[in-house]
């Protein structure tokens, strides 16, 4: 049996422990001992980026935001879709997570982070949203476990009415905003609709052919709201 090798740790502002491990060539992050993500199971993270970025595959100067770097799969999937002159802003709260991804010894996301289209911001994604009103064509939010947070209590603000409103305000066009969630969350879906968004709920497995089913919420402003926002 190949050993589970602990490579690093990080503490969230509210004290949760994140640990990076390597096992049999794969990397995983655990939060307080529970697996949060793995390089072996990332299909739903890929789909998050594909759903958000597909409308801008040929749009000159597209600018998108990813909330949460994780193990870099959403970033790499976004880069695979977007054109050469796009900008991908990645907001990541924990400096250690950025360091893990950029460490050439691990090779997790070194090439993606070196892509000239990428700008990593070491900050809470909520702050990045507020600082970029009308700044993004598409927004992808994959923080913690989604609306039902597991590691950081402050993340819940992002999925409440004020956080949803700030996210909408950071769009410079019709959207979309795509949220990753560990599962269905009817209360959150109602909150999105309450804030004037249309919502399409899609599901994707952790692995392309196996593993638990995750939920992706594709939220858009209705056409009437889109028109009025340009007048």
C-alpha positions as CSV (number, residue, x, y, z in Angstrom):
1,X,0.0,0.0,0.0
2,X,1.4,3.4,-1.0
3,X,1.7,5.9,1.8
4,X,-0.3,9.0,2.3
5,X,2.2,11.8,2.4
6,X,1.3,15.1,4.1
7,X,2.9,18.0,2.2
8,X,1.5,21.2,3.9
9,X,-1.2,22.8,5.9
10,X,-3.1,26.1,6.1
11,X,-5.5,27.6,8.6
12,X,-8.6,29.5,7.5
13,X,-9.4,32.7,9.4
14,X,-12.0,30.9,11.6
15,X,-9.5,28.1,12.5
16,X,-10.3,25.3,10.1
17,X,-7.3,23.1,9.1
18,X,-6.6,22.5,5.5
19,X,-4.0,19.9,4.7
20,X,-2.4,18.9,1.3
21,X,-1.6,15.3,0.8
22,X,0.0,13.2,-2.0
23,X,-1.1,9.6,-2.5
24,X,0.0,7.3,-5.4
25,X,0.6,10.2,-7.7
26,X,-2.6,12.1,-6.8
27,X,-3.0,15.2,-4.7
28,X,-5.9,15.9,-2.3
29,X,-6.9,18.6,0.2
30,X,-8.6,17.7,3.4
31,X,-10.5,20.1,5.6
32,X,-10.4,19.1,9.3
33,X,-9.7,15.5,8.2
34,X,-12.5,15.3,5.5
35,X,-11.5,15.2,1.9
36,X,-12.5,18.4,0.2
37,X,-11.0,17.9,-3.3
38,X,-8.8,15.6,-5.2
39,X,-6.9,15.5,-8.5
40,X,-8.6,12.2,-9.3
41,X,-12.1,13.6,-9.1
42,X,-12.7,17.0,-10.8
43,X,-15.2,16.6,-13.6
44,X,-17.8,18.9,-11.9
45,X,-15.1,21.6,-11.5
46,X,-14.3,21.3,-15.2
47,X,-18.0,21.6,-16.1
48,X,-18.3,24.7,-13.9
49,X,-15.8,26.5,-16.2
50,X,-17.2,25.1,-19.4
51,X,-20.7,26.3,-18.6
52,X,-19.5,29.8,-17.7
53,X,-16.9,30.3,-20.4
54,X,-18.5,28.6,-23.5
55,X,-20.4,31.8,-24.5
56,X,-17.1,33.7,-24.6
57,X,-15.0,31.2,-26.5
58,X,-14.7,33.7,-29.4
59,X,-15.3,37.0,-27.6
60,X,-12.4,39.4,-27.8
61,X,-11.2,40.7,-24.5
62,X,-13.4,38.4,-22.4
63,X,-12.8,38.8,-18.6
64,X,-13.9,36.2,-16.1
65,X,-13.6,35.6,-12.4
66,X,-13.0,32.4,-10.6
67,X,-13.7,32.4,-6.9
68,X,-11.5,29.8,-5.3
69,X,-8.4,28.3,-6.8
70,X,-8.7,24.8,-5.2
71,X,-6.4,22.4,-7.2
72,X,-6.7,24.5,-10.3
73,X,-9.1,22.4,-12.4
74,X,-11.7,25.2,-13.0
75,X,-8.8,27.5,-14.0
76,X,-7.4,25.0,-16.5
77,X,-10.8,24.3,-18.0
78,X,-11.5,28.0,-18.4
79,X,-8.2,28.5,-20.1
80,X,-9.0,25.7,-22.5
81,X,-12.2,27.4,-23.6
82,X,-11.3,31.2,-23.6
83,X,-9.4,33.0,-26.4
84,X,-5.8,34.2,-26.3
85,X,-6.6,37.7,-25.3
86,X,-8.9,36.8,-22.4
87,X,-8.2,37.6,-18.7
88,X,-8.9,35.1,-16.0
89,X,-8.9,36.6,-12.5
90,X,-8.6,34.0,-9.7
91,X,-9.5,35.1,-6.2
92,X,-8.0,32.9,-3.5
93,X,-8.1,33.7,0.2
94,X,-5.3,31.4,1.4
95,X,-1.7,32.1,0.4
96,X,-0.8,28.5,1.1
97,X,-3.2,27.2,-1.5
98,X,-1.6,29.6,-4.1
99,X,1.8,28.3,-3.1
100,X,0.8,24.6,-3.4
101,X,-0.5,25.2,-6.9
102,X,2.5,27.1,-8.1
103,X,5.1,24.8,-6.5
104,X,7.1,23.1,-9.3
105,X,7.9,20.2,-7.1
106,X,4.2,19.3,-7.0
107,X,3.3,20.4,-10.5
108,X,-0.3,20.9,-9.7
109,X,-1.1,24.1,-11.6
110,X,2.3,25.6,-12.4
111,X,1.7,25.9,-16.2
112,X,-1.9,27.3,-15.7
113,X,-0.7,30.0,-13.3
114,X,2.1,31.0,-15.6
115,X,-0.4,31.6,-18.5
116,X,-0.3,35.3,-19.4
117,X,-4.1,35.4,-19.3
118,X,-4.1,34.6,-15.6
119,X,-4.1,37.0,-12.7
120,X,-4.2,35.6,-9.2
121,X,-5.5,37.9,-6.4
122,X,-4.8,36.9,-2.8
123,X,-8.0,38.1,-1.3
124,X,-11.5,37.1,-0.3
125,X,-13.6,36.8,-3.5
126,X,-16.3,39.0,-1.9
127,X,-13.8,41.8,-1.8
128,X,-12.8,41.2,-5.4
129,X,-16.5,41.3,-6.4
130,X,-17.1,44.6,-4.7
131,X,-13.9,46.2,-6.2
132,X,-14.9,45.2,-9.7
133,X,-18.4,46.5,-10.3
134,X,-19.3,45.8,-13.9
135,X,-16.0,44.1,-14.4
136,X,-16.6,40.5,-15.6
137,X,-18.3,38.8,-18.4
138,X,-18.8,35.5,-16.4
139,X,-18.3,34.6,-12.8
140,X,-17.5,31.1,-11.4
141,X,-17.9,30.6,-7.7
142,X,-16.5,27.4,-6.1
143,X,-15.8,28.3,-2.5
144,X,-15.8,25.8,0.3
145,X,-18.7,23.2,-0.3
146,X,-21.0,25.8,-1.9
147,X,-23.9,27.4,0.0
148,X,-23.6,24.9,2.8
149,X,-20.1,25.8,3.8
150,X,-17.8,23.4,5.6
151,X,-14.6,25.2,6.3
152,X,-15.2,28.9,6.5
153,X,-18.3,30.5,8.1
154,X,-17.7,33.8,6.3
155,X,-18.4,32.1,3.0
156,X,-22.1,32.0,3.8
157,X,-22.3,35.7,3.1
158,X,-21.5,35.1,-0.5
159,X,-24.6,33.0,-0.9
160,X,-26.9,35.4,1.0
161,X,-28.9,38.2,-0.6
162,X,-26.2,40.8,-0.2
163,X,-23.6,38.6,-1.6
164,X,-25.7,37.6,-4.5
165,X,-26.4,41.3,-5.2
166,X,-22.7,42.1,-5.1
167,X,-22.0,39.2,-7.6
168,X,-24.7,40.5,-10.0
169,X,-23.2,44.0,-9.8
170,X,-19.8,42.6,-10.8
171,X,-21.2,41.5,-14.2
172,X,-20.7,43.8,-17.2
173,X,-23.1,42.0,-19.4
174,X,-25.8,39.3,-19.2
175,X,-23.7,36.8,-17.2
176,X,-23.7,33.9,-16.5
177,X,-22.9,33.4,-12.8
178,X,-22.2,29.7,-12.2
179,X,-22.1,28.3,-8.7
180,X,-20.6,24.9,-7.6
181,X,-22.4,23.1,-4.8
182,X,-21.8,19.8,-3.2
183,X,-25.5,19.0,-3.7
184,X,-29.0,20.6,-4.3
185,X,-29.8,23.5,-2.1
186,X,-33.4,24.6,-2.6
187,X,-33.1,27.6,-0.2
188,X,-30.1,28.9,-2.2
189,X,-31.9,28.4,-5.5
190,X,-34.9,30.4,-4.1
191,X,-32.5,33.2,-3.0
192,X,-31.1,33.4,-6.6
193,X,-34.6,33.8,-8.0
194,X,-35.5,36.2,-5.3
195,X,-32.7,38.4,-6.5
196,X,-34.1,38.5,-10.1
197,X,-32.0,35.7,-11.7
198,X,-33.2,32.9,-13.8
199,X,-31.7,29.6,-12.7
200,X,-30.8,26.4,-14.5
201,X,-29.8,23.5,-12.2
202,X,-27.4,21.0,-13.7
203,X,-25.6,18.0,-12.2
204,X,-22.2,16.6,-12.8
205,X,-20.3,13.7,-11.2
206,X,-17.1,14.2,-9.3
207,X,-15.5,11.9,-11.9
208,X,-16.8,11.7,-15.4
209,X,-18.2,8.2,-14.9
210,X,-18.4,7.7,-11.2
211,X,-18.5,9.3,-7.7
212,X,-21.0,11.6,-6.0
213,X,-23.2,13.9,-8.0
214,X,-22.6,17.6,-7.5
215,X,-24.9,20.6,-8.5
216,X,-24.1,23.5,-10.7
217,X,-26.4,26.5,-10.6
218,X,-26.3,28.6,-13.8
219,X,-27.8,32.0,-12.9
220,X,-28.6,34.7,-15.5
221,X,-30.3,38.0,-15.5
222,X,-33.6,38.0,-17.4
223,X,-33.5,39.7,-20.8
224,X,-35.5,42.7,-19.6
225,X,-33.1,43.3,-16.7
226,X,-30.1,42.9,-19.2
227,X,-31.6,45.6,-21.5
228,X,-32.4,48.0,-18.7
229,X,-28.9,47.7,-17.3
230,X,-27.4,49.1,-20.6
231,X,-29.6,52.1,-20.7
